[in-house]
Amino acid sequence: MAETNRIGVIYSPHVGLDHSQKRWTLIRKYMEQKGVLYDFVQAEAFGSVERLTKMLCENGYHTIAVVGGDGSLNCAVNALMEQRASLPEDFAFALIPNGIGNDFSRFWGVSVNDYKMVIDGIIAHNVRKVDVGVCTYQDDNIPQRRYFLNCVNIGLGARLIKTTNDAVQIIGSRKLSVIPALISRIFERKQFNLSFQIETEEVTGKYMSACIGNCHGYGQTPNAVPYNGLLDMSLITRPKWWQLFEGFWLLGKGRFLNYKNVYPYRARQIMVKDVDKALVSLDGMVLQAKQPAPMRLSIEADALNFIVPLIH
């Protein structure tokens, strides 16, 4: 069993991510400079993050830090939620951003260069409880459950994620892959016949994209916070091609809800009754289920202890 003051660190390098290894070297150097006691394991892929998180839990670590992006964090959170009945009362987890999206870190005011703030938060045990989203869905008629911290994307958002991941395999750089992936989809404007039950309201229609966020949802649910027990939702109808630029501008400015093609909702529970042929992703990871609907999205309030960075 691990000493209670030792931190279990999972380092999740990303394929094609520039400076990932260099940043990890700086992170280790700062932890050692601060006298942090830690053991680290390196993940080979997203799937191994889940396995390694479970292993660290079983070995008695009271604090686990993930060095990675939103996808790695999602895998870790799924393992933690499965293990939480056996976690110590003071257990907490942290995210040291080392990905491309890093949306959950940005919510707390932290970029990839702010690893010192996260480590200082770990040392101070600066903890607050956060909500965790729950997604139950179907895979070949077999019920499945996955958890998320940031958001669920249906349609265009999920397609952009898949296209970016595919481009990485060809180009070799995640940063360089984002632009061609965006260009390849920006003029597509494909709509899907989506159907939802949002609390007691039935919503059905043709939509280009839907985002259900426990957090910022990559700017699509900018008012969502992971501690109010609620999900925010944005439904996006197809704009004229020249209106796309306004939408992306508002997205970048954090004012996406001002876009006239966006219809916002807020609820404790959302039923996704039909996704048509749209792709679905959770926290930047595409679901492999061929027909996941019906899907039930809800919140487990104050589910885990998250270490909040100390903003200098």
VEXLUM-541444 format. One line per 4 residues: number of its first residue (from 1); for each residue x, y, z of N, C-alpha, C. Coordinates in steps of 0.05 Angstrom, whole numbers, plus 32768, in hexadecimal, padded with zeros to 4 digits. Layout:
% VEXLUM-541444
NUM	X/Y/Z/X/Y/Z/X/Y/Z | ...
//
This chain:
% VEXLUM-541444
1	8011/7FE8/8000/8000/8000/8000/8011/8019/8000 | 8008/802D/7FF1/8018/8046/7FEF/8015/8057/8009 | 802A/8066/800F/8029/8079/8025/8013/808E/801E | 8004/8097/8033/7FEE/80A9/802E/7FF6/80C4/8023
5	8010/80CB/8027/8019/80E5/801D/8026/80E4/8002 | 8027/80CC/7FF6/8032/80C9/7FDB/801C/80CC/7FC6 | 8023/80DA/7FB1/8010/80DF/7F9B/8015/80CB/7F85 | 7FFF/80BF/7F7A/8001/80AE/7F63/7FFE/80BF/7F4A
9	8011/80C0/7F39/8011/80D1/7F21/800F/80BF/7F08 | 7FFC/80C5/7EF7/7FF9/80B7/7EDD/8001/80CA/7EC7 | 8016/80C4/7EB9/801F/80D5/7EA3/8015/80C9/7E89 | 8005/80D9/7E7B/7FF8/80D0/7E62/8002/80E0/7E4B
13	8018/80D8/7E3E/8022/80E7/7E27/800E/80E4/7E0F | 800E/80F8/7DFE/7FFB/80F8/7DE7/800A/80F6/7DCD | 8000/80E5/7DBB/800C/80E2/7DA1/800B/80FD/7D92 | 8022/8105/7D88/8023/811D/7D78/8021/8137/7D87
17	8023/8136/7DA2/8020/814F/7DB1/803C/815A/7DB6 | 8040/8172/7DAC/805A/817F/7DAE/8061/8185/7DCB | 807A/8182/7DD3/8084/818A/7DEE/8078/817A/7E05 | 8069/8164/7E00/805D/8155/7E15/8072/814A/7E29
21	8086/813D/7E1E/809B/8132/7E2F/80AB/8147/7E3E | 80B0/815D/7E30/80BF/8173/7E3C/80AF/817F/7E54 | 8095/8182/7E51/8085/818C/7E67/8084/8179/7E7E | 8083/815F/7E78/8083/814B/7E8E/809D/814D/7E9E
25	80B3/8151/7E90/80CD/8155/7E9E/80CC/816D/7EB1 | 80C0/8183/7EA8/80BD/819A/7EB9/80AB/8195/7ED1 | 8096/8186/7ECC/8083/817F/7EE2/8091/816F/7EF8 | 80A0/815A/7EEF/80AF/814A/7F02/80C3/815A/7F12
29	80D1/816C/7F04/80E5/817C/7F11/80D9/818E/7F26 | 80C2/819A/7F20/80B5/81AB/7F34/80AA/819C/7F4C | 809F/8184/7F47/8096/8174/7F5E/80AD/816C/7F70 | 80C4/8165/7F64/80DB/815E/7F74/80E6/8176/7F83
33	80E5/818D/7F76/80EE/81A6/7F83/80DD/81AD/7F9B | 80C3/81A7/7F99/80B1/81AC/7FAF/80B0/8196/7FC4 | 80BF/8181/7FBF/80BF/816B/7FD3/80A7/8159/7FD2 | 8099/8159/7FBB/8081/8148/7FB9/8089/812B/7FB6
37	807E/811A/7FC7/8082/80FD/7FC5/806F/80F1/7FB1 | 8079/80E4/7F9D/8067/80D9/7F89/8073/80C0/7F7C | 8060/80B0/7F71/8067/809A/7F60/8059/809F/7F46 | 8066/8099/7F2F/8058/809D/7F16/8059/8085/7F05
41	8043/8083/7EF5/8041/806E/7EE1/803A/807C/7EC6 | 8043/8070/7EB0/803E/807C/7E96/802A/806B/7E87 | 8016/8079/7E7C/8001/806C/7E6D/800A/8069/7E50 | 8003/8052/7E43/8009/804E/7E27/7FF3/8058/7E15
45	7FDA/8059/7E20/7FC3/8062/7E11/7FAD/8069/7E24 | 7F96/8075/7E1A/7F81/807D/7E2B/7F76/8066/7E3C | 7F74/804F/7E30/7F69/8038/7E3E/7F7A/8030/7E56 | 7F94/8034/7E54/7FA6/802D/7E6A/7FA4/8041/7E81
49	7F9B/805A/7E7C/7F96/806D/7E91/7F82/8063/7EA5 | 7F6C/8057/7E9A/7F57/804C/7EAC/7F62/8035/7EBD | 7F72/8024/7EB0/7F7D/800D/7EBE/7F91/8016/7ED4 | 7FA2/802A/7ECD/7FB6/8033/7EE0/7FA9/8043/7EF7
53	7F94/8051/7EF2/7F86/805F/7F08/7F7A/804B/7F1B | 7F6E/8036/7F11/7F64/8021/7F22/7F7A/8014/7F33 | 7F91/800F/7F26/7FA7/8003/7F34/7FB1/8015/7F4B | 7FB3/802F/7F46/7FBC/8042/7F5B/7FA7/8043/7F72
57	7F8E/8042/7F6B/7F79/8042/7F80/7F7C/8029/7F91 | 7F80/8012/7F85/7F82/7FF9/7F93/7F9C/7FF8/7FA4 | 7FB0/8008/7F9D/7FC8/8009/7FAD/7FC8/801F/7FC3 | 7FB1/802B/7FC7/7FAD/803C/7FDE/7FB5/8059/7FDC
61	7FB9/8063/7FC4/7FC0/8080/7FC1/7FA9/8091/7FC8 | 7FAE/80A6/7FD8/7F99/80B9/7FE0/7F96/80D0/7FCC | 7FAB/80D4/7FBC/7FAA/80E9/7FA7/7FB5/80DE/7F8D | 7FA6/80E3/7F78/7FAF/80DA/7F5D/7FAE/80F3/7F4B
65	7FC5/80F7/7F3D/7FC6/810D/7F2A/7FCA/8102/7F0E | 7FBA/810C/7EFB/7FBC/8104/7EDF/7FCA/811A/7ED0 | 7FE0/8113/7EC2/7FEE/8125/7EB1/7FE5/811F/7E94 | 7FD2/812F/7E8A/7FC6/8129/7E70/7FB1/813C/7E69
69	7FA0/8135/7E56/7F8A/8146/7E4D/7F6F/813C/7E55 | 7F5A/8147/7E49/7F3F/8140/7E51/7F39/8122/7E4D | 7F43/8116/7E38/7F3E/80F9/7E33/7F4A/80E8/7E49 | 7F63/80EE/7E51/7F70/80DF/7E66/7F61/80E3/7E80
73	7F59/80FC/7E85/7F49/8101/7E9E/7F2F/80F1/7E9E | 7F22/80EF/7E87/7F09/80E0/7E85/7F0D/80C3/7E8D | 7F23/80B7/7E83/7F29/809B/7E8A/7F2E/8098/7EA8 | 7F3D/80AB/7EB3/7F43/80AA/7ED0/7F29/80AC/7EE1
77	7F18/80BF/7ED9/7EFF/80C4/7EE8/7EED/80AB/7EE7 | 7EEC/809E/7ED0/7EDC/8085/7ECE/7EE6/8070/7EE1 | 7F00/806D/7EE3/7F0B/805A/7EF6/7F05/8062/7F13 | 7F08/807C/7F19/7F03/8086/7F34/7EE6/8082/7F3C
81	7ED3/8086/7F2A/7EB7/8083/7F30/7EB1/8065/7F35 | 7EBE/8054/7F27/7EBA/8037/7F2C/7EC6/802E/7F47 | 7EDB/803C/7F50/7EEA/8035/7F68/7EE1/8045/7F81 | 7ED0/8059/7F7D/7ECC/806D/7F93/7EC2/8062/7FAD
85	7EB4/804B/7FAD/7EAA/8040/7FC6/7EC1/8038/7FD8 | 7ED9/8032/7FCC/7EF0/8029/7FDC/7F05/803F/7FDF | 7F00/8057/7FD5/7F13/806C/7FD7/7F13/8078/7FF3 | 7F2B/8080/7FFD/7F2C/808D/8017/7F1B/80A7/8018
89	7F12/80AF/802F/7F01/80C7/8031/7F0F/80E0/8027 | 7F29/80E2/802B/7F38/80FA/8023/7F43/80F7/8006 | 7F3A/80E3/7FF7/7F45/80DF/7FDC/7F3F/80F8/7FCB | 7F52/80FF/7FB9/7F4E/8115/7FA6/7F5F/810F/7F8D
93	7F56/811B/7F77/7F65/8118/7F5E/7F6B/8133/7F52 | 7F80/8134/7F42/7F88/814D/7F36/7F8E/8148/7F18 | 7F8D/815E/7F09/7F93/815D/7EEC/7FA9/8171/7EE7 | 7FC0/8167/7EDE/7FD6/8178/7ED5/7FD4/8179/7EB6
97	7FCB/818F/7EAA/7FC4/818E/7E8D/7FDD/8189/7E7C | 7FD9/8177/7E69/7FEF/8170/7E56/7FE3/8166/7E3C | 7FCB/8171/7E35/7FBE/8169/7E1C/7FBA/8180/7E0A | 7FA7/817E/7DF7/7FA1/8194/7DE4/7F88/81A3/7DEE
101	7F72/8194/7DF3/7F5A/81A1/7DFC/7F5C/81AE/7E17 | 7F63/819D/7E2B/7F66/81A7/7E47/7F4F/81B8/7E50 | 7F37/81B2/7E47/7F20/81C4/7E4D/7F1A/81C4/7E6B | 7F1B/81AD/7E78/7F15/81AD/7E95/7F29/81BD/7EA5
105	7F42/81BC/7E9D/7F57/81CD/7EAA/7F52/81EA/7EA6 | 7F4A/81F2/7E8D/7F45/820E/7E87/7F2E/8219/7E98 | 7F1B/8208/7E9E/7F05/8211/7EAF/7F0F/821C/7ECA | 7F25/8210/7ED4/7F30/8218/7EEE/7F46/822D/7EEA
109	7F49/8238/7ED2/7F5C/824D/7ECD/7F78/8244/7EC9 | 7F7C/822B/7EC0/7F97/8220/7EBD/7F9C/8217/7EA0 | 7FB4/821E/7E96/7FBC/8215/7E7B/7FD2/8200/7E7F | 7FDC/81F6/7E68/7FF0/81E1/7E69/800A/81EB/7E76
113	800F/8205/7E76/8027/8210/7E82/8025/8216/7EA0 | 800D/8211/7EAB/8008/8218/7EC7/800A/81FF/7EDA | 801B/81EC/7ED3/801D/81D4/7EE3/8025/81DA/7F00 | 8034/81EF/7F04/803C/81F6/7F20/8024/81FC/7F31
117	800F/8209/7F26/7FF7/820F/7F35/7FE9/81F6/7F3E | 7FE8/81E2/7F2C/7FDB/81C9/7F33/7FEB/81BA/7F49 | 8005/81B9/7F46/8016/81AC/7F5A/8014/81BA/7F75 | 8013/81D5/7F75/8010/81E4/7F8E/7FF5/81DD/7F9A
121	7FE0/81DA/7F8A/7FC6/81D2/7F94/7FC6/81B6/7FA0 | 7FD6/81A4/7F94/7FD8/8189/7FA0/7FE6/818A/7FBB | 7FFB/819A/7FBD/800A/819D/7FD6/7FF8/81A8/7FEC | 7FE7/81BC/7FE4/7FD5/81C9/7FF8/7FBC/81B9/7FFC
125	7FB8/81A4/7FED/7FA0/8194/7FED/7F87/81A6/7FEB | 7F88/81B7/7FD6/7F73/81CA/7FD1/7F5C/81BD/7FC2 | 7F49/81B2/7FD1/7F36/819F/7FC6/7F1A/81AB/7FC6 | 7F0A/81A5/7FB1/7EEE/81A9/7FB2/7EE0/8192/7FA3
129	7EC7/818D/7FAB/7EB8/8178/7F9F/7EAD/8181/7F84 | 7EAE/816E/7F71/7EA3/8174/7F56/7E8E/8160/7F4E | 7E7C/8169/7F3D/7E68/8157/7F32/7E74/8146/7F1B | 7E69/812F/7F17/7E71/811E/7F01/7E59/8117/7EF0
133	7E5B/811B/7ED6/7E45/8113/7EC4/7E44/80F5/7EC0 | 7E2C/80EB/7EBD/7E27/80CE/7EB8/7E19/80CB/7E9E | 7E24/80B9/7E8D/7E17/80B3/7E73/7E12/8094/7E72 | 7DF9/808D/7E71/7DF2/8071/7E6D/7DE7/806F/7E50
137	7DF0/805A/7E42/7DEA/8057/7E26/7DE9/803A/7E1E | 7DE5/8034/7E05/7DE3/8019/7DFB/7DFA/8013/7DE8 | 7E04/7FFA/7DEA/7E18/7FF1/7DD7/7E10/7FD4/7DD0 | 7E05/7FD1/7DB7/7DFA/7FB7/7DAF/7DE5/7FAD/7DC3
141	7DD4/7FC1/7DCC/7DBE/7FBB/7DDE/7DC7/7FB3/7DFA | 7DE1/7FB7/7E00/7DEC/7FB2/7E1B/7DF0/7FCD/7E29 | 7DE3/7FD0/7E40/7DE6/7FEA/7E4F/7E03/7FF0/7E57 | 7E0B/8009/7E53/7E26/8011/7E5A/7E24/802B/7E6A
145	7E39/8030/7E7A/7E3B/8048/7E8A/7E56/8054/7E88 | 7E57/806E/7E81/7E71/807D/7E81/7E6C/8098/7E8F | 7E82/80A1/7E9B/7E81/80BA/7EAA/7E90/80D0/7E9A | 7E89/80E9/7E9F/7E97/80FF/7E92/7E98/8117/7EA5
149	7EAD/8127/7EA1/7EB0/813F/7EB1/7EAA/8158/7EA1 | 7EB0/8157/7E87/7EAD/816F/7E76/7E93/816F/7E67 | 7E90/815E/7E52/7E78/815F/7E42/7E74/8147/7E31 | 7E5C/8145/7E26/7E55/8131/7E12/7E4E/8141/7DF8
153	7E5B/8139/7DE2/7E56/8146/7DC8/7E47/8132/7DB6 | 7E34/813D/7DA7/7E25/812D/7D94/7E26/813C/7D79 | 7E2F/812F/7D64/7E2F/813C/7D4A/7E49/8149/7D43 | 7E49/8162/7D3B/7E61/816F/7D31/7E79/816F/7D44
157	7E74/8174/7D5E/7E8A/8174/7D71/7E98/815A/7D73 | 7E88/8144/7D73/7E94/8129/7D74/7EA3/8123/7D5A | 7E98/812C/7D43/7EA5/8127/7D29/7EC0/8135/7D27 | 7EC1/814D/7D32/7EDB/815C/7D32/7EF0/814D/7D43
161	7EE7/8142/7D59/7EF9/8133/7D6A/7F04/811B/7D5B | 7EF2/810C/7D4E/7EFB/80F4/7D40/7F0D/80FB/7D28 | 7F06/8111/7D1A/7F16/8119/7D03/7F32/8122/7D0C | 7F33/8130/7D22/7F4D/8138/7D2D/7F5E/8120/7D35
165	7F52/810C/7D42/7F61/80F4/7D4A/7F6B/80E5/7D32 | 7F5A/80E4/7D1D/7F62/80D6/7D05/7F79/80E4/7CF7 | 7F78/80FF/7CF7/7F8D/810F/7CEA/7FA8/810C/7CF9 | 7FA7/8108/7D13/7FBF/8105/7D23/7FCF/80ED/7D19
169	7FC0/80D7/7D12/7FCD/80BF/7D08/7FDC/80C4/7CEE | 7FD3/80D7/7CDF/7FE0/80DD/7CC5/7FF5/80F3/7CC7 | 7FEE/8109/7CD5/8000/8120/7CD6/8015/811C/7CEC | 800D/810F/7D02/8020/810A/7D18/8021/811F/7D2D
173	8013/8135/7D29/8012/814B/7D3D/7FF5/8152/7D42 | 7FEE/8152/7D5C/7FD2/8159/7D63/7FCC/8176/7D5E | 7FDF/8187/7D63/7FDB/81A4/7D5F/7FD6/81A9/7D41 | 7FE7/819E/7D30/7FE4/81A2/7D13/7FCB/8195/7D08
177	7FC0/8181/7D16/7FA9/8173/7D0C/7F8F/8181/7D11 | 7F8E/8193/7D25/7F75/81A1/7D2C/7F6B/81B2/7D15 | 7F7C/81C1/7D08/7F74/81D3/7CF3/7F68/81C4/7CDB | 7F76/81B0/7CCF/7F6A/81A2/7CB8/7F50/8194/7CC0
181	7F4F/818A/7CD9/7F36/817C/7CE2/7F1F/8190/7CE3 | 7F25/81A8/7CEC/7F10/81BD/7CEE/7F07/81C5/7CD2 | 7F1A/81CA/7CC0/7F14/81D2/7CA5/7F03/81BD/7C96 | 7F0A/81A3/7C9B/7EFC/818D/7C8D/7EDF/818B/7C96
185	7ED8/8195/7CAD/7EBD/8192/7CB7/7EAD/81AC/7CB9 | 7EBB/81C3/7CB7/7EAF/81DD/7CBD/7E98/81E3/7CA9 | 7E9B/81DB/7C90/7E87/81E1/7C7C/7E73/81CA/7C78 | 7E76/81B5/7C87/7E65/819E/7C83/7E48/81A4/7C8C
189	7E45/81AF/7CA4/7E2B/81B7/7CAF/7E16/81A1/7CAE | 7E1E/8189/7CB2/7E0B/8173/7CB1/7DF9/8173/7CC9 | 7DDF/816F/7CC4/7DCB/816E/7CDA/7DC3/8151/7CE0 | 7DBA/814D/7CF8/7DB0/8133/7D01/7D95/8136/7D0E
193	7D85/8121/7D0C/7D6B/8121/7D19/7D6F/8118/7D36 | 7D70/812B/7D48/7D75/8125/7D64/7D5C/8129/7D74 | 7D5A/8119/7D89/7D42/811A/7D9A/7D4A/8118/7DB8 | 7D40/812A/7DC8/7D47/812C/7DE4/7D2E/812F/7DF6
197	7D31/8126/7E0E/7D1E/812D/7E23/7D2E/813C/7E38 | 7D2A/8156/7E3B/7D39/8167/7E4E/7D26/816D/7E65 | 7D2A/815E/7E7B/7D17/815D/7E91/7CFC/8154/7E86 | 7CE8/8166/7E86/7CCD/815E/7E7C/7CC8/8168/7E5F
201	7CDC/8176/7E54/7CD8/8181/7E39/7CE3/816F/7E23 | 7CD3/816A/7E0F/7CDB/815B/7DF7/7CE7/816E/7DE2 | 7CFF/8168/7DD9/7D0C/8178/7DC4/7D15/8166/7DAE | 7D0A/816A/7D96/7D11/815A/7D7F/7D15/816D/7D67
205	7D29/8167/7D57/7D2E/8178/7D3F/7D47/8171/7D31 | 7D4E/8181/7D1D/7D67/817E/7D0E/7D7C/8190/7D1A | 7D92/8184/7D23/7DA7/8194/7D30/7DC2/818B/7D25 | 7DD4/819F/7D23/7DEF/8199/7D1A/7E00/818D/7D30
209	7DFB/8196/7D49/7E0B/818E/7D5F/7DFC/8192/7D79 | 7E03/8182/7D8D/7DF9/8185/7DA8/7E10/8181/7DBC | 7E10/8191/7DD0/7E24/818E/7DE5/7E16/818F/7E00 | 7E1B/817B/7E11/7E10/8179/7E2C/7E28/817B/7E3F
213	7E2A/8191/7E4E/7E42/8196/7E5D/7E3E/8196/7E7C | 7E50/8189/7E89/7E54/818B/7EA6/7E67/81A2/7EAC | 7E76/81AA/7E97/7E8A/81C0/7E99/7E87/81CF/7E7E | 7E9C/81DD/7E76/7E9B/81F0/7E60/7E95/81E4/7E45
217	7E99/81CA/7E41/7E92/81BD/7E28/7EA0/81CA/7E10 | 7EBA/81CF/7E14/7ECA/81DC/7DFE/7EBD/81F5/7DF3 | 7EB1/8204/7E06/7EA4/821E/7DFF/7E87/821C/7DF7 | 7E7C/8204/7DF4/7E61/8201/7DEB/7E4C/8203/7E01
221	7E55/81FE/7E1A/7E44/8202/7E31/7E53/8214/7E45 | 7E57/822D/7E3E/7E69/823F/7E4D/7E60/8245/7E6A | 7E47/8241/7E70/7E3D/8247/7E8B/7E3C/822F/7E9D | 7E44/8218/7E93/7E43/81FF/7EA3/7E59/81FF/7EB7
225	7E53/81F6/7ECF/7E67/81F3/7EE4/7E65/81D8/7EF1 | 7E7B/81CB/7EF9/7E79/81AF/7F03/7E73/81AE/7F21 | 7E62/81BF/7F2A/7E5B/81BE/7F47/7E40/81C9/7F4D | 7E2D/81C9/7F3A/7E12/81D3/7F3F/7DFD/81BD/7F3C
229	7E06/81A4/7F36/7DF3/818E/7F33/7DE2/818F/7F1A | 7DEB/819F/7F06/7DDB/81A2/7EEE/7DEC/819E/7ED5 | 7DDF/8197/7EBF/7DEB/8195/7EA5/7DE2/81AC/7E94 | 7DF4/81B9/7E85/7DED/81CD/7E71/7DED/81BF/7E56
233	7DDB/81C9/7E44/7DD9/81BD/7E2A/7DD7/81D3/7E15 | 7DE5/81CF/7DFE/7DE3/81E1/7DE7/7DDC/81D0/7DCF | 7DC6/81D8/7DC2/7DBE/81CB/7DA8/7DC4/81E0/7D92 | 7DD2/81D7/7D7D/7DDA/81E9/7D68/7DCD/81E1/7D4E
237	7DBE/81F3/7D42/7DB2/81EF/7D28/7DC5/81F7/7D12 | 7DC0/81EF/7CFA/7DD2/81F5/7CE4/7DD1/8212/7CDB | 7DE8/8220/7CDC/7DE8/823C/7CD3/7DEE/823E/7CB5 | 7DEB/8256/7CAA/7DF6/825A/7C90/7E14/8258/7C91
241	7E21/8251/7C7B/7E3E/824C/7C7C/7E4E/8264/7C86 | 7E45/827D/7C7E/7E53/8294/7C87/7E4F/829B/7CA4 | 7E3A/828F/7CB1/7E35/8294/7CCD/7E47/8282/7CDF | 7E54/826F/7CD3/7E66/825D/7CE2/7E7C/826D/7CEF
245	7E87/8281/7CE1/7E9D/8290/7CEC/7E95/82A0/7D05 | 7E7D/82AB/7D05/7E73/82B8/7D1D/7E71/82A5/7D34 | 7E67/828C/7D2E/7E64/8278/7D43/7E7E/8271/7D50 | 7E93/826D/7D3F/7EAD/8266/7D4A/7EBA/827D/7D59
249	7EB4/8296/7D50/7EBE/82AD/7D5E/7EB2/82AF/7D7A | 7E97/82AC/7D7C/7E8A/82AD/7D95/7E92/8296/7DA7 | 7E98/827E/7D9B/7EA2/8267/7DAA/7EBC/826E/7DB8 | 7ECE/827A/7DA8/7EE8/8282/7DB3/7EE7/8298/7DC8
253	7ED2/82A8/7DC7/7ECF/82BE/7DDA/7EBF/82B6/7DF3 | 7EB6/829D/7DF4/7EA6/8294/7E0B/7E8A/829F/7E0B | 7E80/82A6/7DF3/7E65/82B2/7DF1/7E54/82A2/7DDE | 7E59/8288/7DDE/7E4C/8276/7DCA/7E2D/8277/7DCD
257	7E23/827B/7DE4/7E06/827C/7DE8/7DF9/8294/7DDB | 7E09/82A7/7DD3/7DFE/82BE/7DC4/7DF9/82B8/7DA6 | 7E03/82A1/7D9D/7E00/8299/7D81/7DE3/8292/7D7C | 7DD7/829D/7D67/7DBA/829A/7D63/7DB2/827E/7D5C
261	7DC6/826D/7D53/7DBF/8251/7D4D/7DC2/823E/7D64 | 7DC7/8249/7D7C/7DCA/8239/7D94/7DB2/823B/7DA6 | 7DA9/8224/7DB0/7D92/8223/7DC2/7D9B/8216/7DDC | 7D9C/8226/7DF2/7DA7/821B/7E0B/7D91/820F/7E1D
265	7D99/81FC/7E2D/7D88/81EF/7E41/7D98/81EA/7E5A | 7D8B/81E6/7E71/7D98/81DD/7E89/7D85/81CA/7E97 | 7D90/81B3/7EA0/7D80/819E/7EAC/7D90/818C/7EBE | 7D83/817D/7ECF/7D91/8169/7EDF/7D94/814E/7ED1
269	7D82/814A/7EBD/7D83/8131/7EAF/7D79/8136/7E92 | 7D87/8129/7E7F/7D80/812B/7E63/7D80/810F/7E57 | 7D6A/8109/7E49/7D68/80F0/7E3B/7D6D/80F6/7E1D | 7D80/80E7/7E12/7D85/80EA/7DF5/7D77/80D2/7DE8
273	7D61/80D7/7DDB/7D50/80C2/7DD1/7D59/80B8/7DB6 | 7D65/80CA/7DA6/7D6E/80C2/7D8B/7D85/80D4/7D83 | 7D9B/80C8/7D79/7DB2/80D7/7D6F/7DB5/80D4/7D51 | 7DA1/80C8/7D44/7DA3/80C3/7D27/7DBD/80B4/7D21
277	7DCE/80BE/7D0F/7DE7/80B2/7D09/7DFF/80C2/7D13 | 7DF9/80D4/7D26/7E0E/80E6/7D30/7E22/80D7/7D42 | 7E3B/80E0/7D41/7E4F/80D6/7D54/7E4A/80E2/7D6F | 7E53/80D4/7D84/7E51/80DD/7D9F/7E6C/80DB/7DAC
281	7E74/80F0/7DBC/7E8D/80EF/7DCA/7E89/80F8/7DE7 | 7E99/80ED/7DF9/7E9A/80F6/7E15/7EB6/8100/7E1B | 7EB7/8119/7E24/7ED1/8125/7E2C/7EE6/8121/7E16 | 7EDE/8124/7DFD/7EF2/8122/7DE7/7EF8/8105/7DDE
285	7EE9/80F2/7DE8/7EEE/80D6/7DE0/7ED4/80CB/7DD2 | 7ED7/80C2/7DB9/7EC0/80B9/7DAA/7EB6/809F/7DB4 | 7E9B/809D/7DB9/7E8F/8084/7DC1/7E90/8070/7DA9 | 7E97/8058/7DAE/7E98/8044/7D98/7E7E/8036/7D93
289	7E6A/803B/7DA4/7E50/802E/7DA0/7E43/8036/7D86 | 7E39/8024/7D76/7E2D/802A/7D5C/7E13/803A/7D5F | 7E03/8033/7D73/7DE9/8041/7D77/7DE5/8044/7D95 | 7DF0/8059/7DA1/7DF0/805C/7DBE/7DD5/8064/7DCA
293	7DC4/8070/7DBA/7DAA/8079/7DC4/7D98/8061/7DC9 | 7D86/8063/7DDE/7D83/807B/7DEF/7D99/807E/7E04 | 7DA0/8098/7E09/7DB4/809E/7E1C/7DA8/80AF/7E33 | 7DB0/80AA/7E4B/7DA7/80B9/7E62/7DBF/80C8/7E6E
297	7DBD/80E2/7E6F/7DD2/80F3/7E7A/7DC9/8100/7E93 | 7DD9/80FD/7EA8/7DD1/8108/7EC2/7DEA/8110/7ED1 | 7DE7/8119/7EEA/7DFD/8123/7EFA/7DFE/8114/7F15 | 7E16/810D/7F1D/7E1A/8104/7F39/7E28/811B/7F47
301	7E19/8129/7F58/7E23/8141/7F64/7E38/813B/7F7A | 7E4D/814C/7F7B/7E62/814A/7F8F/7E6E/812E/7F90 | 7E73/8123/7F79/7E7A/8107/7F77/7E97/8101/7F7F | 7EAA/8114/7F78/7EC6/810F/7F7D/7ED4/8129/7F87
305	7EEA/8125/7F95/7EFA/813C/7F9E/7F0F/8143/7F89 | 7F0E/815B/7F80/7F21/8165/7F6B/7F34/8179/7F78 | 7F4D/8177/7F71/7F61/818A/7F7B/7F62/81A3/7F69 | 7F5A/81B9/7F74/7F58/81D2/7F65/7F74/81E0/7F65
309	7F7D/81E8/7F4E/7F97/81F5/7F4C/7F98/820F/7F5D | 7FAF/8215/7F68/7FB3/822F/7F76/7FBB/8244/7F62 | 7FA9/8256/7F5D/7FAF/826C/7F49/7FC0/8281/7F56 | 7FD8/8285/7F4A/7FEB/8298/7F56/7FE3/82B5/7F4D
//
